[in-house]
Amino acid sequence: MEGSSTVSDPTAPPPTPPVPPPTPPVPLAALLARDDLGLRQIAGPPAGTVTILWAHTSEMSDPYPYLLGGELLLTAGVHASEAAGTGPYYDDYVARVVEAGGAALGFGVAPVHDTVPRALVAACERYGLPLVEVPPRTTFSAVTRAVWAIMAQIRHAELRRTTEAQQGLASAAARPDPVPAVLRQLAQRVGGWTALLGPDGTAVRSAGVEPGTAVRGAVADLVRVVTRAGSGAPTSATDTVGGAPVAVYALGGGQGFALGVAGGRREPGDHTVTGVAVVLLSLLTGEHQGAAQAGRSAALLRLLLGAEPHQVVPLLGADTWTVVHGHRGAGPADAVAATALGAALGSSLVDAGPDAVRVLVPADRDLTAQPGWTLGASAPAAAPDLATADAQAARALVRALATREPLTRHHPADEGLASLIPPAEAEAHARALLSPLTNNPALLSTLHTWLSLHGSWDRTAVALGIHRNTVRQRIARCATLLTQNLDDPDTRMELWFALRRTL
């Protein structure tokens, strides 16, 4: 009811804190600075310490149920009776606004009141609620539009600053010394101290003004929080030391590093900027750039300086390896596709060759078929046998392509000596060796049957349905044309190998 007062229930539960809107807060001072509005603060704390989240107009005597918190509540005092100035009405009214989380009160002079009621001014002073006088020429709609316009300007400036910071961090990550460059860039953007922290909280590299002992102690404590074992560890942790904010962010990559940020300003967009730095530092300090990269560099250097493969392979992180050859149906794989295959197989040791991608995978990794790829894998091999494993993987890939299997593994028990020769070379050798018999299918068939029956004349005759003397004559003719001694076991073995490739 208009003119009535409402007293809050002291036994009622505290109000639920308002959920911050997705828009940036507007400094009340920025709104007061608009000459076109002519607003004037007449009570409450300094405008420089007050921010508002939105503007809302209400003439309810108890606006509490309609406020979300953080508003600039605009009213012309229609709800107040003429006697309100002498009673507790305005005191109760302001108390309810404050209880609802209102950020400031805007009172319109006209058409109901000629001036702001003194009782309202006194109540706002008592409760610490900023009171703004809205002149007759300024509509509440104009005030609301101004709030949203300032919000848009703040958001635009925030996006521009964030974009510039992202570009600066990306440029820093591309420099020859990327980690310290990223830390310096981040320290400049947030105006504080930044550091790459080890698992024990020690600063490996840092930038900005060095913090005091108390801040360093807080940073070390936060590092232990974000790097503790288990899936429940948070990705970030914050604290405040001497009024200065401190934050630590866990970096990905499995190396146990963290990013520490202390002191400085905290402006809208800083969280986004810091998130970009976390991603970049995670990439720069990940396994492929950390210990594994150092091991590969050391292995390459030692090979170039004359070390044997078995002496450098342990530097790569394993003693036994599987060589995988991959073929992509879409054509030769580029460096990006080859790297993606290596990542899927769990290895960064990749060679994108013209015919196949070769990947060196630790033998304890489980190999699985990969979509879009045909793979051939060797048997596990130590360093001295890696060349042999490479040949095994190549032959396994040939079989995989022939049988249209996505993954074929080398099994020594399934292969003979013939598998050691590339198929194309084996077929060329067979054609050359048997060329004197190429135009005589009867001789080729008789020789093949005779060798398969271990040189038995009678059994060959029965198998072919001819006389045993005919078998003797044909075998003698083969020996003459081939200029070979068919009683020699080595000759028989070589002819059998060639016949298997041609018949």
C-alpha positions, 0 to 999 in steps of 0.5 A: 500500500502506498505510504506504508512502511515495511520493517524487515524480519530479523529472523528471516534468512539472509538474502541469496547473493545476486548472480553477477550479470554478463555485463561489466559493472559501471562506475557511478562516477562515470554516470555522474560525469555525463553532462547531458544527464546533469546528475548530482550526488547528495548523500552516501559514500564517494562515487568513485567507490561505487559500481552499478550493474544495471538501472531499474525504475520502481515506485513500489513502497517496498521494492525489495522483491523486485530487486536483483542487487547492484541496481541504480534504483530510480524513483520519483517518490510517488509511493511516499505520502506527504507525511513521510518526511516526518516518520520512519518511512524513508528510513525503512524504505532505504533499509529495504533497498540496502537489504536487497543489495541496491547499489545506489538510489536515484531520486527524480525531482518533479513531478511529485517533489520539488526537492529531494526530501531531507528525511531521505537524504538523512536515511541514505547517509545513515545506511551508506547508500549513494543518493543521486538527484535526477533533475527535472529535464532528465528522464529515467529512460535517459539515465537507463540508456546512459548506463547501457551505453557506458557498459558497451564502452567498457565492454568494447575497451575490455575486448580490445585490451584482451585482443591486444594482450592475446596478440602480444602473448602469441608474439612472445611465444614465437620468440627464441626464448618463449617462456621468459618472453611470455612471462614478461608480456603477462607481467606488463599486461597485469601490472604484477609479478609472474613466474614459472613455478616448479612443483616445489614452488620455486620460481624457475623463471620470473618477470616483474617486481619480485614479491616479498617473503610472505607472498612467496610463501603463499605462492608455494602453498598454492602450488602444492594445492594445484599440483597435488596428486589425484583427480580432485586437484583444482586447476587454480587457487587464489589468496590475498596477502597484505591486500595484494591478490595472489593466484597460481594456475596448474600447467598442462603437459605432465611436467608439474609446472605452474604459473604464479601471478601476484600483485598488480591491478585486477581489471576486467579481462585479466582472467582471460588474458591469464588463461591465454598465458596458461595455455601457451606456457602449457604448450611450451613446457609440455613433454614435447618441449621438456625432458623428452625434447632434451632427450631427443636433442641429446640423442641426435647430437651424440649420433652426429658425434659418432655414438652408436644407436644402442648408446643413445636410444635410452635417452629417448625414454625406452629401451625397446621399441616398435616401428610402425609404418603408416599409409593414408588412403588420401595420398602422401601424408604431410607433416601435420597428418604425420604428427597427428598419427604419431600423437595418436600412437603416443609418440612424437618420433615421426618421419613423414616419408614419401611412401609411408609415415614411420613412427617409433613407438615405445614397445609398452604402448598399445597399438590400435588401428587409426581411422583413415590409416593402414598400419604395419607394425614390427615386432618389439626391438632393441636398438641394435635391431631397429633397422630389422624392425623397420624392414618388418614394419614395411613388409607388414604394411604391404600385407596390410594393404594387400589384405585391406586390414587396418593394422597388421603386425609382424609375427616371426613364426608366420614368415619365412626367408622369402619374406625378407626380399621385397615382393617386387624384387622377388617377382623380377628374380623369379621371372628372370630365372624361369624365363627359358620355360615361360613359353612352355606351360607343360614344363613349368607345371611338371617342374612345379609338381615334381619339386612339390613331391620331392622329386618322385617320378612315380607320384608326379606321373600319377599327379599329372596323369602321364607316363613316368618316362614323360616326367623324366623327359620333361625334367631333363628338358627343364635342366637343359633349358635352365642350365641347372643341376636339378639334383642340387638342393640349393637349386631346387630351393631357388626354383621352388621359390621362383615357381611360388612367385610366378604360378 
